[in-house]
Amino acid sequence: MRLPLDAKRKFFIDQLVEKGWTHTRDGIPVHDLPYDELRAEVTLMTYREIDTESAESAWF
């Protein structure tokens, strides 16, 4: 079963807003973004939350 695109958009918007991301770096409200850009913003949010100083997050 595939989710409709609106449900996917809402899921990403909810994730961003829950973390306090209401606008992109360009000042665009997350509610106005298309699905692909929302997915990219969630990916960026995930990477920015990684604690690079932590030993568990070391790549090598």
Phi and psi restraints in degrees (value plus and minus 20) as a CYANA .aco file:
   2 ARG   PHI    -120.0   -80.0
   2 ARG   PSI     118.3   158.3
   3 LEU   PHI     -98.5   -58.5
   3 LEU   PSI     123.9   163.9
   4 PRO   PHI     -84.8   -44.8
   4 PRO   PSI     134.5   174.5
   5 LEU   PHI     -78.7   -38.7
   5 LEU   PSI     -55.6   -15.6
   6 ASP   PHI     -82.2   -42.2
   6 ASP   PSI     -58.0   -18.0
   7 ALA   PHI     -88.3   -48.3
   7 ALA   PSI     -58.6   -18.6
   8 LYS   PHI     -86.0   -46.0
   8 LYS   PSI     -62.8   -22.8
   9 ARG   PHI     -79.9   -39.9
   9 ARG   PSI     -65.5   -25.5
  10 LYS   PHI     -81.4   -41.4
  10 LYS   PSI     -60.6   -20.6
  11 PHE   PHI     -79.4   -39.4
  11 PHE   PSI     -67.0   -27.0
  12 PHE   PHI     -87.3   -47.3
  12 PHE   PSI     -61.8   -21.8
  13 ILE   PHI     -81.1   -41.1
  13 ILE   PSI     -64.0   -24.0
  14 ASP   PHI     -80.7   -40.7
  14 ASP   PSI     -61.0   -21.0
  15 GLN   PHI     -82.8   -42.8
  15 GLN   PSI     -64.7   -24.7
  16 LEU   PHI     -86.2   -46.2
  16 LEU   PSI     -67.2   -27.2
  17 VAL   PHI     -84.8   -44.8
  17 VAL   PSI     -57.1   -17.1
  18 GLU   PHI     -79.5   -39.5
  18 GLU   PSI     -53.7   -13.7
  19 LYS   PHI    -109.8   -69.8
  19 LYS   PSI     -19.2    20.8
  20 GLY   PHI      72.2   112.2
  20 GLY   PSI     -10.6    29.4
  21 TRP   PHI    -111.4   -71.4
  21 TRP   PSI      78.8   118.8
  22 THR   PHI    -122.8   -82.8
  22 THR   PSI     -38.1     1.9
  23 HIS   PHI    -158.9  -118.9
  23 HIS   PSI     135.0   175.0
  24 THR   PHI     -97.5   -57.5
  24 THR   PSI     155.6   195.6
  25 ARG   PHI     -83.3   -43.3
  25 ARG   PSI     -44.2    -4.2
  26 ASP   PHI    -104.3   -64.3
  26 ASP   PSI     -21.1    18.9
  27 GLY   PHI      67.9   107.9
  27 GLY   PSI     -10.3    29.7
  28 ILE   PHI    -104.6   -64.6
  28 ILE   PSI     108.4   148.4
  29 PRO   PHI     -81.1   -41.1
  29 PRO   PSI     117.6   157.6
  30 VAL   PHI     -81.8   -41.8
  30 VAL   PSI     -46.2    -6.2
  31 HIS   PHI     -87.6   -47.6
  31 HIS   PSI     -37.5     2.5
  32 ASP   PHI    -115.9   -75.9
  32 ASP   PSI     -24.0    16.0
  33 LEU   PHI    -102.3   -62.3
  33 LEU   PSI     125.0   165.0
  34 PRO   PHI     -92.7   -52.7
  34 PRO   PSI     147.5   187.5
  35 TYR   PHI     -73.2   -33.2
  35 TYR   PSI     -69.3   -29.3
  36 ASP   PHI     -80.8   -40.8
  36 ASP   PSI     -59.4   -19.4
  37 GLU   PHI     -92.2   -52.2
  37 GLU   PSI     -54.7   -14.7
  38 LEU   PHI     -82.2   -42.2
  38 LEU   PSI     -64.5   -24.5
  39 ARG   PHI     -80.1   -40.1
  39 ARG   PSI     -61.1   -21.1
  40 ALA   PHI     -85.9   -45.9
  40 ALA   PSI     -59.6   -19.6
  41 GLU   PHI     -85.2   -45.2
  41 GLU   PSI     -59.2   -19.2
  42 VAL   PHI     -85.3   -45.3
  42 VAL   PSI     -58.6   -18.6
  43 THR   PHI     -83.2   -43.2
  43 THR   PSI     -65.7   -25.7
  44 LEU   PHI     -80.6   -40.6
  44 LEU   PSI     -62.8   -22.8
  45 MET   PHI     -79.7   -39.7
  45 MET   PSI     -63.2   -23.2
  46 THR   PHI     -82.6   -42.6
  46 THR   PSI     -64.5   -24.5
  47 TYR   PHI     -87.0   -47.0
  47 TYR   PSI     -55.9   -15.9
  48 ARG   PHI     -91.1   -51.1
  48 ARG   PSI     -40.8    -0.8
  49 GLU   PHI    -103.9   -63.9
  49 GLU   PSI     -29.3    10.7
  50 ILE   PHI     -91.4   -51.4
  50 ILE   PSI     107.6   147.6
  51 ASP   PHI    -103.7   -63.7
  51 ASP   PSI      79.7   119.7
  52 THR   PHI     -91.0   -51.0
  52 THR   PSI     -36.4     3.6
  53 GLU   PHI    -101.7   -61.7
  53 GLU   PSI     -36.3     3.7
  54 SER   PHI     -94.8   -54.8
  54 SER   PSI     121.6   161.6
  55 ALA   PHI     -85.4   -45.4
  55 ALA   PSI     -51.6   -11.6
  56 GLU   PHI     -88.4   -48.4
  56 GLU   PSI     -42.1    -2.1
  57 SER   PHI    -116.3   -76.3
  57 SER   PSI     -17.4    22.6
  58 ALA   PHI     -88.9   -48.9
  58 ALA   PSI     121.3   161.3
  59 TRP   PHI    -104.2   -64.2
  59 TRP   PSI     -45.0    -5.0
